[in-house]
């Protein structure tokens, strides 16, 4: 078992990680990252963790988007959920 190793490939992957997660990376570099991820548990964990964080962040942002009241009202009416509308 080789244990904890840092190679130049790790540095390269970590250097272009945000582009990789965003699928903004050149195909060639992307393929290099994927090859490296097959061999490197450390980088795989980093990528998985970052992906989950990004997903959570995006979900949280979605929840922060408030529907305007008029839109919400129309939507609820259409769904026959108007009893659930909170009149304030
Ligand atoms: Zn690595």
PDB file of the backbone (N, CA, C, O) and the ligand in Angstrom, with CONECT records:
HET     ZN  A 101       1
ATOM      1  N   UNK A   1       0.831  -1.204   0.000  1.00  0.00           N
ATOM      2  CA  UNK A   1       0.000   0.000   0.000  1.00  0.00           C
ATOM      3  C   UNK A   1       0.866   1.256   0.000  1.00  0.00           C
ATOM      4  O   UNK A   1       1.798   1.383   0.795  1.00  0.00           O
ATOM      5  N   UNK A   2       0.551   2.161  -0.884  1.00  0.00           N
ATOM      6  CA  UNK A   2       1.407   3.333  -1.019  1.00  0.00           C
ATOM      7  C   UNK A   2       1.028   4.441  -0.041  1.00  0.00           C
ATOM      8  O   UNK A   2       1.822   5.348   0.209  1.00  0.00           O
ATOM      9  N   UNK A   3      -0.190   4.368   0.514  1.00  0.00           N
ATOM     10  CA  UNK A   3      -0.585   5.386   1.483  1.00  0.00           C
ATOM     11  C   UNK A   3      -0.823   6.727   0.831  1.00  0.00           C
ATOM     12  O   UNK A   3      -1.283   6.815  -0.308  1.00  0.00           O
ATOM     13  N   UNK A   4      -0.503   7.762   1.566  1.00  0.00           N
ATOM     14  CA  UNK A   4      -0.809   9.125   1.154  1.00  0.00           C
ATOM     15  C   UNK A   4       0.277   9.666   0.242  1.00  0.00           C
ATOM     16  O   UNK A   4       1.402   9.896   0.686  1.00  0.00           O
ATOM     17  N   UNK A   5      -0.043   9.870  -1.016  1.00  0.00           N
ATOM     18  CA  UNK A   5       0.959  10.425  -1.926  1.00  0.00           C
ATOM     19  C   UNK A   5       0.417  11.628  -2.659  1.00  0.00           C
ATOM     20  O   UNK A   5      -0.762  11.694  -3.007  1.00  0.00           O
ATOM     21  N   UNK A   6       1.298  12.571  -2.885  1.00  0.00           N
ATOM     22  CA  UNK A   6       0.956  13.705  -3.739  1.00  0.00           C
ATOM     23  C   UNK A   6       1.868  13.672  -4.940  1.00  0.00           C
ATOM     24  O   UNK A   6       3.092  13.671  -4.808  1.00  0.00           O
ATOM     25  N   UNK A   7       1.268  13.647  -6.102  1.00  0.00           N
ATOM     26  CA  UNK A   7       2.064  13.640  -7.323  1.00  0.00           C
ATOM     27  C   UNK A   7       1.785  14.925  -8.082  1.00  0.00           C
ATOM     28  O   UNK A   7       0.901  15.701  -7.718  1.00  0.00           O
ATOM     29  N   UNK A   8       2.557  15.137  -9.149  1.00  0.00           N
ATOM     30  CA  UNK A   8       2.310  16.325  -9.959  1.00  0.00           C
ATOM     31  C   UNK A   8       0.929  16.228 -10.604  1.00  0.00           C
ATOM     32  O   UNK A   8       0.302  17.246 -10.899  1.00  0.00           O
ATOM     33  N   UNK A   9       0.460  15.000 -10.820  1.00  0.00           N
ATOM     34  CA  UNK A   9      -0.895  14.845 -11.372  1.00  0.00           C
ATOM     35  C   UNK A   9      -1.938  15.330 -10.383  1.00  0.00           C
ATOM     36  O   UNK A   9      -2.939  15.927 -10.779  1.00  0.00           O
ATOM     37  N   UNK A  10      -1.714  15.080  -9.102  1.00  0.00           N
ATOM     38  CA  UNK A  10      -2.618  15.602  -8.075  1.00  0.00           C
ATOM     39  C   UNK A  10      -2.659  17.123  -8.142  1.00  0.00           C
ATOM     40  O   UNK A  10      -3.732  17.725  -8.118  1.00  0.00           O
ATOM     41  N   UNK A  11      -1.466  17.750  -8.229  1.00  0.00           N
ATOM     42  CA  UNK A  11      -1.412  19.212  -8.277  1.00  0.00           C
ATOM     43  C   UNK A  11      -2.165  19.721  -9.491  1.00  0.00           C
ATOM     44  O   UNK A  11      -2.893  20.711  -9.414  1.00  0.00           O
ATOM     45  N   UNK A  12      -1.986  19.033 -10.622  1.00  0.00           N
ATOM     46  CA  UNK A  12      -2.663  19.477 -11.842  1.00  0.00           C
ATOM     47  C   UNK A  12      -4.167  19.363 -11.673  1.00  0.00           C
ATOM     48  O   UNK A  12      -4.907  20.282 -12.024  1.00  0.00           O
ATOM     49  N   UNK A  13      -4.621  18.240 -11.139  1.00  0.00           N
ATOM     50  CA  UNK A  13      -6.056  18.041 -10.966  1.00  0.00           C
ATOM     51  C   UNK A  13      -6.631  19.081 -10.014  1.00  0.00           C
ATOM     52  O   UNK A  13      -7.675  19.677 -10.282  1.00  0.00           O
ATOM     53  N   UNK A  14      -5.932  19.291  -8.892  1.00  0.00           N
ATOM     54  CA  UNK A  14      -6.446  20.253  -7.920  1.00  0.00           C
ATOM     55  C   UNK A  14      -6.423  21.667  -8.483  1.00  0.00           C
ATOM     56  O   UNK A  14      -7.245  22.506  -8.115  1.00  0.00           O
ATOM     57  N   UNK A  15      -5.463  21.929  -9.390  1.00  0.00           N
ATOM     58  CA  UNK A  15      -5.356  23.242 -10.007  1.00  0.00           C
ATOM     59  C   UNK A  15      -6.507  23.556 -10.951  1.00  0.00           C
ATOM     60  O   UNK A  15      -6.907  24.713 -11.085  1.00  0.00           O
ATOM     61  N   UNK A  16      -7.043  22.522 -11.612  1.00  0.00           N
ATOM     62  CA  UNK A  16      -8.126  22.805 -12.559  1.00  0.00           C
ATOM     63  C   UNK A  16      -9.459  22.219 -12.089  1.00  0.00           C
ATOM     64  O   UNK A  16     -10.369  21.966 -12.879  1.00  0.00           O
ATOM     65  N   UNK A  17      -9.538  22.013 -10.763  1.00  0.00           N
ATOM     66  CA  UNK A  17     -10.677  21.307 -10.193  1.00  0.00           C
ATOM     67  C   UNK A  17     -12.005  22.020 -10.431  1.00  0.00           C
ATOM     68  O   UNK A  17     -13.003  21.383 -10.768  1.00  0.00           O
ATOM     69  N   UNK A  18     -12.018  23.346 -10.255  1.00  0.00           N
ATOM     70  CA  UNK A  18     -13.314  24.021 -10.377  1.00  0.00           C
ATOM     71  C   UNK A  18     -13.812  23.970 -11.825  1.00  0.00           C
ATOM     72  O   UNK A  18     -15.009  23.825 -12.075  1.00  0.00           O
ATOM     73  N   UNK A  19     -12.868  24.094 -12.783  1.00  0.00           N
ATOM     74  CA  UNK A  19     -13.272  23.964 -14.186  1.00  0.00           C
ATOM     75  C   UNK A  19     -13.777  22.549 -14.459  1.00  0.00           C
ATOM     76  O   UNK A  19     -14.738  22.345 -15.200  1.00  0.00           O
ATOM     77  N   UNK A  20     -13.106  21.578 -13.841  1.00  0.00           N
ATOM     78  CA  UNK A  20     -13.501  20.189 -14.049  1.00  0.00           C
ATOM     79  C   UNK A  20     -14.914  19.935 -13.515  1.00  0.00           C
ATOM     80  O   UNK A  20     -15.736  19.312 -14.187  1.00  0.00           O
ATOM     81  N   UNK A  21     -15.185  20.420 -12.310  1.00  0.00           N
ATOM     82  CA  UNK A  21     -16.498  20.237 -11.696  1.00  0.00           C
ATOM     83  C   UNK A  21     -17.575  20.932 -12.533  1.00  0.00           C
ATOM     84  O   UNK A  21     -18.690  20.429 -12.676  1.00  0.00           O
ATOM     85  N   UNK A  22     -17.222  22.093 -13.079  1.00  0.00           N
ATOM     86  CA  UNK A  22     -18.194  22.840 -13.890  1.00  0.00           C
ATOM     87  C   UNK A  22     -18.292  22.328 -15.318  1.00  0.00           C
ATOM     88  O   UNK A  22     -19.035  22.881 -16.129  1.00  0.00           O
ATOM     89  N   UNK A  23     -17.541  21.268 -15.631  1.00  0.00           N
ATOM     90  CA  UNK A  23     -17.477  20.756 -17.012  1.00  0.00           C
ATOM     91  C   UNK A  23     -17.003  21.819 -17.990  1.00  0.00           C
ATOM     92  O   UNK A  23     -17.424  21.856 -19.146  1.00  0.00           O
ATOM     93  N   UNK A  24     -16.110  22.690 -17.500  1.00  0.00           N
ATOM     94  CA  UNK A  24     -15.566  23.762 -18.326  1.00  0.00           C
ATOM     95  C   UNK A  24     -14.186  23.420 -18.864  1.00  0.00           C
ATOM     96  O   UNK A  24     -13.563  24.220 -19.562  1.00  0.00           O
ATOM     97  N   UNK A  25     -13.717  22.230 -18.534  1.00  0.00           N
ATOM     98  CA  UNK A  25     -12.335  21.885 -18.820  1.00  0.00           C
ATOM     99  C   UNK A  25     -12.212  21.346 -20.247  1.00  0.00           C
ATOM    100  O   UNK A  25     -13.120  20.688 -20.755  1.00  0.00           O
ATOM    101  N   UNK A  26     -11.051  21.641 -20.896  1.00  0.00           N
ATOM    102  CA  UNK A  26     -10.785  21.039 -22.205  1.00  0.00           C
ATOM    103  C   UNK A  26     -10.883  19.520 -22.091  1.00  0.00           C
ATOM    104  O   UNK A  26     -10.491  18.929 -21.085  1.00  0.00           O
ATOM    105  N   UNK A  27     -11.412  18.905 -23.142  1.00  0.00           N
ATOM    106  CA  UNK A  27     -11.652  17.461 -23.126  1.00  0.00           C
ATOM    107  C   UNK A  27     -10.393  16.677 -22.776  1.00  0.00           C
ATOM    108  O   UNK A  27     -10.442  15.676 -22.061  1.00  0.00           O
ATOM    109  N   UNK A  28      -9.261  17.156 -23.298  1.00  0.00           N
ATOM    110  CA  UNK A  28      -7.999  16.455 -23.078  1.00  0.00           C
ATOM    111  C   UNK A  28      -7.627  16.418 -21.582  1.00  0.00           C
ATOM    112  O   UNK A  28      -7.261  15.376 -21.039  1.00  0.00           O
ATOM    113  N   UNK A  29      -7.734  17.584 -20.944  1.00  0.00           N
ATOM    114  CA  UNK A  29      -7.416  17.671 -19.521  1.00  0.00           C
ATOM    115  C   UNK A  29      -8.433  16.897 -18.698  1.00  0.00           C
ATOM    116  O   UNK A  29      -8.092  16.269 -17.695  1.00  0.00           O
ATOM    117  N   UNK A  30      -9.678  16.950 -19.132  1.00  0.00           N
ATOM    118  CA  UNK A  30     -10.745  16.240 -18.461  1.00  0.00           C
ATOM    119  C   UNK A  30     -10.457  14.741 -18.458  1.00  0.00           C
ATOM    120  O   UNK A  30     -10.633  14.071 -17.441  1.00  0.00           O
ATOM    121  N   UNK A  31     -10.014  14.224 -19.598  1.00  0.00           N
ATOM    122  CA  UNK A  31      -9.671  12.803 -19.700  1.00  0.00           C
ATOM    123  C   UNK A  31      -8.491  12.473 -18.792  1.00  0.00           C
ATOM    124  O   UNK A  31      -8.460  11.410 -18.172  1.00  0.00           O
ATOM    125  N   UNK A  32      -7.518  13.384 -18.713  1.00  0.00           N
ATOM    126  CA  UNK A  32      -6.380  13.173 -17.811  1.00  0.00           C
ATOM    127  C   UNK A  32      -6.844  13.108 -16.363  1.00  0.00           C
ATOM    128  O   UNK A  32      -6.388  12.267 -15.589  1.00  0.00           O
ATOM    129  N   UNK A  33      -7.753  14.006 -16.011  1.00  0.00           N
ATOM    130  CA  UNK A  33      -8.292  13.976 -14.649  1.00  0.00           C
ATOM    131  C   UNK A  33      -8.972  12.651 -14.367  1.00  0.00           C
ATOM    132  O   UNK A  33      -8.794  12.064 -13.300  1.00  0.00           O
ATOM    133  N   UNK A  34      -9.753  12.185 -15.329  1.00  0.00           N
ATOM    134  CA  UNK A  34     -10.495  10.954 -15.080  1.00  0.00           C
ATOM    135  C   UNK A  34      -9.577   9.750 -14.953  1.00  0.00           C
ATOM    136  O   UNK A  34      -9.814   8.856 -14.140  1.00  0.00           O
ATOM    137  N   UNK A  35      -8.515   9.739 -15.775  1.00  0.00           N
ATOM    138  CA  UNK A  35      -7.515   8.677 -15.625  1.00  0.00           C
ATOM    139  C   UNK A  35      -6.899   8.730 -14.238  1.00  0.00           C
ATOM    140  O   UNK A  35      -6.724   7.704 -13.580  1.00  0.00           O
ATOM    141  N   UNK A  36      -6.575   9.936 -13.806  1.00  0.00           N
ATOM    142  CA  UNK A  36      -5.929  10.086 -12.506  1.00  0.00           C
ATOM    143  C   UNK A  36      -6.875   9.681 -11.381  1.00  0.00           C
ATOM    144  O   UNK A  36      -6.451   9.076 -10.396  1.00  0.00           O
ATOM    145  N   UNK A  37      -8.142  10.011 -11.526  1.00  0.00           N
ATOM    146  CA  UNK A  37      -9.108   9.690 -10.465  1.00  0.00           C
ATOM    147  C   UNK A  37      -9.260   8.181 -10.269  1.00  0.00           C
ATOM    148  O   UNK A  37      -9.575   7.710  -9.176  1.00  0.00           O
ATOM    149  N   UNK A  38      -9.029   7.438 -11.350  1.00  0.00           N
ATOM    150  CA  UNK A  38      -9.109   5.976 -11.218  1.00  0.00           C
ATOM    151  C   UNK A  38      -8.033   5.456 -10.279  1.00  0.00           C
ATOM    152  O   UNK A  38      -8.224   4.454  -9.590  1.00  0.00           O
ATOM    153  N   UNK A  39      -6.898   6.149 -10.261  1.00  0.00           N
ATOM    154  CA  UNK A  39      -5.746   5.660  -9.498  1.00  0.00           C
ATOM    155  C   UNK A  39      -5.584   6.327  -8.141  1.00  0.00           C
ATOM    156  O   UNK A  39      -4.839   5.834  -7.293  1.00  0.00           O
ATOM    157  N   UNK A  40      -6.266   7.432  -7.927  1.00  0.00           N
ATOM    158  CA  UNK A  40      -5.934   8.252  -6.763  1.00  0.00           C
ATOM    159  C   UNK A  40      -7.155   8.440  -5.863  1.00  0.00           C
ATOM    160  O   UNK A  40      -8.048   9.229  -6.169  1.00  0.00           O
ATOM    161  N   UNK A  41      -7.181   7.706  -4.755  1.00  0.00           N
ATOM    162  CA  UNK A  41      -8.307   7.804  -3.820  1.00  0.00           C
ATOM    163  C   UNK A  41      -8.454   9.216  -3.274  1.00  0.00           C
ATOM    164  O   UNK A  41      -9.567   9.721  -3.129  1.00  0.00           O
ATOM    165  N   UNK A  42      -7.316   9.854  -2.969  1.00  0.00           N
ATOM    166  CA  UNK A  42      -7.373  11.185  -2.368  1.00  0.00           C
ATOM    167  C   UNK A  42      -8.114  12.170  -3.260  1.00  0.00           C
ATOM    168  O   UNK A  42      -8.999  12.898  -2.811  1.00  0.00           O
ATOM    169  N   UNK A  43      -7.735  12.177  -4.531  1.00  0.00           N
ATOM    170  CA  UNK A  43      -8.361  13.131  -5.441  1.00  0.00           C
ATOM    171  C   UNK A  43      -9.826  12.765  -5.677  1.00  0.00           C
ATOM    172  O   UNK A  43     -10.674  13.641  -5.851  1.00  0.00           O
ATOM    173  N   UNK A  44     -10.112  11.467  -5.683  1.00  0.00           N
ATOM    174  CA  UNK A  44     -11.502  11.051  -5.883  1.00  0.00           C
ATOM    175  C   UNK A  44     -12.377  11.586  -4.747  1.00  0.00           C
ATOM    176  O   UNK A  44     -13.488  12.065  -4.971  1.00  0.00           O
ATOM    177  N   UNK A  45     -11.851  11.492  -3.528  1.00  0.00           N
ATOM    178  CA  UNK A  45     -12.602  11.994  -2.370  1.00  0.00           C
ATOM    179  C   UNK A  45     -12.803  13.503  -2.480  1.00  0.00           C
ATOM    180  O   UNK A  45     -13.884  14.022  -2.201  1.00  0.00           O
ATOM    181  N   UNK A  46     -11.746  14.195  -2.889  1.00  0.00           N
ATOM    182  CA  UNK A  46     -11.855  15.657  -3.030  1.00  0.00           C
ATOM    183  C   UNK A  46     -12.921  16.012  -4.059  1.00  0.00           C
ATOM    184  O   UNK A  46     -13.757  16.886  -3.828  1.00  0.00           O
ATOM    185  N   UNK A  47     -12.881  15.321  -5.202  1.00  0.00           N
ATOM    186  CA  UNK A  47     -13.842  15.619  -6.272  1.00  0.00           C
ATOM    187  C   UNK A  47     -15.266  15.305  -5.814  1.00  0.00           C
ATOM    188  O   UNK A  47     -16.180  16.100  -6.034  1.00  0.00           O
ATOM    189  N   UNK A  48     -15.454  14.143  -5.176  1.00  0.00           N
ATOM    190  CA  UNK A  48     -16.801  13.785  -4.711  1.00  0.00           C
ATOM    191  C   UNK A  48     -17.333  14.782  -3.694  1.00  0.00           C
ATOM    192  O   UNK A  48     -18.497  15.179  -3.743  1.00  0.00           O
ATOM    193  N   UNK A  49     -16.470  15.177  -2.779  1.00  0.00           N
ATOM    194  CA  UNK A  49     -16.888  16.120  -1.745  1.00  0.00           C
ATOM    195  C   UNK A  49     -17.257  17.458  -2.351  1.00  0.00           C
ATOM    196  O   UNK A  49     -18.260  18.071  -1.985  1.00  0.00           O
ATOM    197  N   UNK A  50     -16.422  17.904  -3.292  1.00  0.00           N
ATOM    198  CA  UNK A  50     -16.697  19.197  -3.915  1.00  0.00           C
ATOM    199  C   UNK A  50     -17.991  19.140  -4.726  1.00  0.00           C
ATOM    200  O   UNK A  50     -18.783  20.083  -4.707  1.00  0.00           O
ATOM    201  N   UNK A  51     -18.201  18.033  -5.437  1.00  0.00           N
ATOM    202  CA  UNK A  51     -19.450  17.891  -6.212  1.00  0.00           C
ATOM    203  C   UNK A  51     -20.663  17.986  -5.298  1.00  0.00           C
ATOM    204  O   UNK A  51     -21.633  18.679  -5.606  1.00  0.00           O
ATOM    205  N   UNK A  52     -20.598  17.273  -4.152  1.00  0.00           N
ATOM    206  CA  UNK A  52     -21.725  17.302  -3.222  1.00  0.00           C
ATOM    207  C   UNK A  52     -21.955  18.706  -2.684  1.00  0.00           C
ATOM    208  O   UNK A  52     -23.092  19.158  -2.545  1.00  0.00           O
ATOM    209  N   UNK A  53     -20.849  19.389  -2.382  1.00  0.00           N
ATOM    210  CA  UNK A  53     -20.963  20.750  -1.857  1.00  0.00           C
ATOM    211  C   UNK A  53     -21.602  21.672  -2.886  1.00  0.00           C
ATOM    212  O   UNK A  53     -22.469  22.483  -2.563  1.00  0.00           O
ATOM    213  N   UNK A  54     -21.156  21.532  -4.136  1.00  0.00           N
ATOM    214  CA  UNK A  54     -21.714  22.363  -5.202  1.00  0.00           C
ATOM    215  C   UNK A  54     -23.204  22.072  -5.367  1.00  0.00           C
ATOM    216  O   UNK A  54     -24.007  22.991  -5.529  1.00  0.00           O
ATOM    217  N   UNK A  55     -23.574  20.780  -5.326  1.00  0.00           N
ATOM    218  CA  UNK A  55     -24.990  20.409  -5.446  1.00  0.00           C
ATOM    219  C   UNK A  55     -25.806  21.037  -4.328  1.00  0.00           C
ATOM    220  O   UNK A  55     -26.864  21.619  -4.568  1.00  0.00           O
ATOM    221  N   UNK A  56     -25.306  20.915  -3.109  1.00  0.00           N
ATOM    222  CA  UNK A  56     -26.009  21.476  -1.954  1.00  0.00           C
ATOM    223  C   UNK A  56     -26.164  22.979  -2.094  1.00  0.00           C
ATOM    224  O   UNK A  56     -27.222  23.547  -1.824  1.00  0.00           O
ATOM    225  N   UNK A  57     -25.075  23.605  -2.524  1.00  0.00           N
ATOM    226  CA  UNK A  57     -25.066  25.050  -2.685  1.00  0.00           C
ATOM    227  C   UNK A  57     -26.123  25.463  -3.699  1.00  0.00           C
ATOM    228  O   UNK A  57     -26.864  26.422  -3.484  1.00  0.00           O
ATOM    229  N   UNK A  58     -26.185  24.727  -4.809  1.00  0.00           N
ATOM    230  CA  UNK A  58     -27.171  25.064  -5.837  1.00  0.00           C
ATOM    231  C   UNK A  58     -28.592  24.847  -5.342  1.00  0.00           C
ATOM    232  O   UNK A  58     -29.485  25.641  -5.638  1.00  0.00           O
ATOM    233  N   UNK A  59     -28.806  23.758  -4.578  1.00  0.00           N
ATOM    234  CA  UNK A  59     -30.140  23.518  -4.028  1.00  0.00           C
ATOM    235  C   UNK A  59     -30.537  24.616  -3.051  1.00  0.00           C
ATOM    236  O   UNK A  59     -31.680  25.073  -3.032  1.00  0.00           O
ATOM    237  N   UNK A  60     -29.572  25.027  -2.244  1.00  0.00           N
ATOM    238  CA  UNK A  60     -29.844  26.084  -1.276  1.00  0.00           C
ATOM    239  C   UNK A  60     -30.211  27.382  -1.981  1.00  0.00           C
ATOM    240  O   UNK A  60     -31.130  28.092  -1.572  1.00  0.00           O
ATOM    241  N   UNK A  61     -29.474  27.677  -3.045  1.00  0.00           N
ATOM    242  CA  UNK A  61     -29.775  28.886  -3.804  1.00  0.00           C
ATOM    243  C   UNK A  61     -31.172  28.850  -4.398  1.00  0.00           C
ATOM    244  O   UNK A  61     -31.882  29.856  -4.408  1.00  0.00           O
ATOM    245  N   UNK A  62     -31.564  27.665  -4.899  1.00  0.00           N
ATOM    246  CA  UNK A  62     -32.904  27.527  -5.456  1.00  0.00           C
ATOM    247  C   UNK A  62     -33.955  27.888  -4.418  1.00  0.00           C
ATOM    248  O   UNK A  62     -34.932  28.577  -4.711  1.00  0.00           O
ATOM    249  N   UNK A  63     -33.731  27.403  -3.182  1.00  0.00           N
ATOM    250  CA  UNK A  63     -34.718  27.639  -2.146  1.00  0.00           C
ATOM    251  C   UNK A  63     -34.802  29.111  -1.760  1.00  0.00           C
ATOM    252  O   UNK A  63     -35.812  29.581  -1.236  1.00  0.00           O
ATOM    253  N   UNK A  64     -33.708  29.826  -2.034  1.00  0.00           N
ATOM    254  CA  UNK A  64     -33.715  31.236  -1.674  1.00  0.00           C
ATOM    255  C   UNK A  64     -34.464  32.078  -2.689  1.00  0.00           C
ATOM    256  O   UNK A  64     -34.783  33.241  -2.438  1.00  0.00           O
ATOM    257  N   UNK A  65     -34.744  31.475  -3.845  1.00  0.00           N
ATOM    258  CA  UNK A  65     -35.500  32.211  -4.853  1.00  0.00           C
ATOM    259  C   UNK A  65     -36.971  32.186  -4.472  1.00  0.00           C
ATOM    260  O   UNK A  65     -37.603  31.130  -4.461  1.00  0.00           O
ATOM    261  N   UNK A  66     -37.504  33.349  -4.163  1.00  0.00           N
ATOM    262  CA  UNK A  66     -38.908  33.452  -3.761  1.00  0.00           C
ATOM    263  C   UNK A  66     -39.776  33.663  -4.999  1.00  0.00           C
ATOM    264  O   UNK A  66     -39.482  34.508  -5.844  1.00  0.00           O
ATOM    265  N   UNK A  67     -40.830  32.896  -5.090  1.00  0.00           N
ATOM    266  CA  UNK A  67     -41.797  33.160  -6.150  1.00  0.00           C
ATOM    267  C   UNK A  67     -42.542  34.442  -5.810  1.00  0.00           C
ATOM    268  O   UNK A  67     -42.943  34.642  -4.663  1.00  0.00           O
ATOM    269  N   UNK A  68     -42.725  35.297  -6.782  1.00  0.00           N
ATOM    270  CA  UNK A  68     -43.579  36.456  -6.515  1.00  0.00           C
ATOM    271  C   UNK A  68     -44.970  35.982  -6.110  1.00  0.00           C
ATOM    272  O   UNK A  68     -45.442  34.949  -6.583  1.00  0.00           O
ATOM    273  N   UNK A  69     -45.623  36.743  -5.232  1.00  0.00           N
ATOM    274  CA  UNK A  69     -46.921  36.319  -4.702  1.00  0.00           C
ATOM    275  C   UNK A  69     -47.934  36.027  -5.797  1.00  0.00           C
ATOM    276  O   UNK A  69     -48.666  35.040  -5.720  1.00  0.00           O
ATOM    277  N   UNK A  70     -47.983  36.889  -6.830  1.00  0.00           N
ATOM    278  CA  UNK A  70     -48.976  36.711  -7.893  1.00  0.00           C
ATOM    279  C   UNK A  70     -48.743  35.403  -8.639  1.00  0.00           C
ATOM    280  O   UNK A  70     -49.687  34.698  -8.995  1.00  0.00           O
ATOM    281  N   UNK A  71     -47.472  35.092  -8.869  1.00  0.00           N
ATOM    282  CA  UNK A  71     -47.141  33.852  -9.564  1.00  0.00           C
ATOM    283  C   UNK A  71     -47.521  32.660  -8.697  1.00  0.00           C
ATOM    284  O   UNK A  71     -48.079  31.676  -9.182  1.00  0.00           O
ATOM    285  N   UNK A  72     -47.213  32.763  -7.414  1.00  0.00           N
ATOM    286  CA  UNK A  72     -47.519  31.685  -6.491  1.00  0.00           C
ATOM    287  C   UNK A  72     -49.040  31.467  -6.421  1.00  0.00           C
ATOM    288  O   UNK A  72     -49.520  30.334  -6.385  1.00  0.00           O
ATOM    289  N   UNK A  73     -49.770  32.570  -6.402  1.00  0.00           N
ATOM    290  CA  UNK A  73     -51.222  32.476  -6.295  1.00  0.00           C
ATOM    291  C   UNK A  73     -51.811  31.781  -7.517  1.00  0.00           C
ATOM    292  O   UNK A  73     -52.644  30.882  -7.396  1.00  0.00           O
ATOM    293  N   UNK A  74     -51.359  32.216  -8.711  1.00  0.00           N
ATOM    294  CA  UNK A  74     -51.850  31.578  -9.943  1.00  0.00           C
ATOM    295  C   UNK A  74     -51.520  30.092  -9.957  1.00  0.00           C
ATOM    296  O   UNK A  74     -52.344  29.258 -10.330  1.00  0.00           O
ATOM    297  N   UNK A  75     -50.300  29.784  -9.545  1.00  0.00           N
ATOM    298  CA  UNK A  75     -49.860  28.395  -9.542  1.00  0.00           C
ATOM    299  C   UNK A  75     -50.718  27.564  -8.601  1.00  0.00           C
ATOM    300  O   UNK A  75     -51.164  26.473  -8.955  1.00  0.00           O
ATOM    301  N   UNK A  76     -50.945  28.084  -7.403  1.00  0.00           N
ATOM    302  CA  UNK A  76     -51.730  27.354  -6.413  1.00  0.00           C
ATOM    303  C   UNK A  76     -53.167  27.196  -6.885  1.00  0.00           C
ATOM    304  O   UNK A  76     -53.774  26.140  -6.705  1.00  0.00           O
ATOM    305  N   UNK A  77     -53.715  28.261  -7.496  1.00  0.00           N
ATOM    306  CA  UNK A  77     -55.088  28.191  -7.996  1.00  0.00           C
ATOM    307  C   UNK A  77     -55.205  27.120  -9.066  1.00  0.00           C
ATOM    308  O   UNK A  77     -56.144  26.324  -9.084  1.00  0.00           O
ATOM    309  N   UNK A  78     -54.212  27.126  -9.965  1.00  0.00           N
ATOM    310  CA  UNK A  78     -54.251  26.150 -11.048  1.00  0.00           C
ATOM    311  C   UNK A  78     -54.165  24.732 -10.490  1.00  0.00           C
ATOM    312  O   UNK A  78     -54.803  23.817 -11.009  1.00  0.00           O
ATOM    313  N   UNK A  79     -53.401  24.559  -9.466  1.00  0.00           N
ATOM    314  CA  UNK A  79     -53.246  23.227  -8.863  1.00  0.00           C
ATOM    315  C   UNK A  79     -54.362  22.933  -7.862  1.00  0.00           C
ATOM    316  O   UNK A  79     -54.356  21.896  -7.199  1.00  0.00           O
ATOM    317  N   UNK A  80     -55.318  23.855  -7.762  1.00  0.00           N
ATOM    318  CA  UNK A  80     -56.418  23.727  -6.811  1.00  0.00           C
ATOM    319  C   UNK A  80     -55.915  23.534  -5.388  1.00  0.00           C
ATOM    320  O   UNK A  80     -56.425  22.729  -4.609  1.00  0.00           O
ATOM    321  N   UNK A  81     -54.883  24.319  -5.097  1.00  0.00           N
ATOM    322  CA  UNK A  81     -54.293  24.280  -3.752  1.00  0.00           C
ATOM    323  C   UNK A  81     -54.534  25.601  -3.042  1.00  0.00           C
ATOM    324  O   UNK A  81     -53.817  25.952  -2.104  1.00  0.00           O
ATOM    325  N   UNK A  82     -55.553  26.337  -3.496  1.00  0.00           N
ATOM    326  CA  UNK A  82     -55.689  27.699  -2.968  1.00  0.00           C
ATOM    327  C   UNK A  82     -55.954  27.712  -1.465  1.00  0.00           C
ATOM    328  O   UNK A  82     -55.693  28.709  -0.791  1.00  0.00           O
ATOM    329  N   UNK A  83     -56.475  26.599  -0.945  1.00  0.00           N
ATOM    330  CA  UNK A  83     -56.675  26.531   0.504  1.00  0.00           C
ATOM    331  C   UNK A  83     -55.355  26.603   1.260  1.00  0.00           C
ATOM    332  O   UNK A  83     -55.317  26.919   2.449  1.00  0.00           O
ATOM    333  N   UNK A  84     -54.252  26.298   0.530  1.00  0.00           N
ATOM    334  CA  UNK A  84     -52.941  26.314   1.175  1.00  0.00           C
ATOM    335  C   UNK A  84     -52.291  27.689   1.107  1.00  0.00           C
ATOM    336  O   UNK A  84     -51.255  27.915   1.731  1.00  0.00           O
ATOM    337  N   UNK A  85     -52.874  28.584   0.374  1.00  0.00           N
ATOM    338  CA  UNK A  85     -52.338  29.935   0.307  1.00  0.00           C
ATOM    339  C   UNK A  85     -52.537  30.614   1.653  1.00  0.00           C
ATOM    340  O   UNK A  85     -53.624  30.599   2.230  1.00  0.00           O
ATOM    341  N   UNK A  86     -51.468  31.199   2.126  1.00  0.00           N
ATOM    342  CA  UNK A  86     -51.553  31.901   3.408  1.00  0.00           C
ATOM    343  C   UNK A  86     -51.887  33.350   3.128  1.00  0.00           C
ATOM    344  O   UNK A  86     -51.097  34.087   2.538  1.00  0.00           O
ATOM    345  N   UNK A  87     -53.061  33.741   3.557  1.00  0.00           N
ATOM    346  CA  UNK A  87     -53.443  35.142   3.428  1.00  0.00           C
ATOM    347  C   UNK A  87     -52.829  35.919   4.595  1.00  0.00           C
ATOM    348  O   UNK A  87     -52.974  35.545   5.759  1.00  0.00           O
ATOM    349  N   UNK A  88     -52.151  36.991   4.255  1.00  0.00           N
ATOM    350  CA  UNK A  88     -51.551  37.755   5.335  1.00  0.00           C
ATOM    351  C   UNK A  88     -52.176  39.137   5.422  1.00  0.00           C
ATOM    352  O   UNK A  88     -51.796  39.933   6.280  1.00  0.00           O
TER     353      UNK A  88
HETATM  354 ZN    ZN A 101      -4.322  12.617  -6.949  1.00  0.00          ZN
END
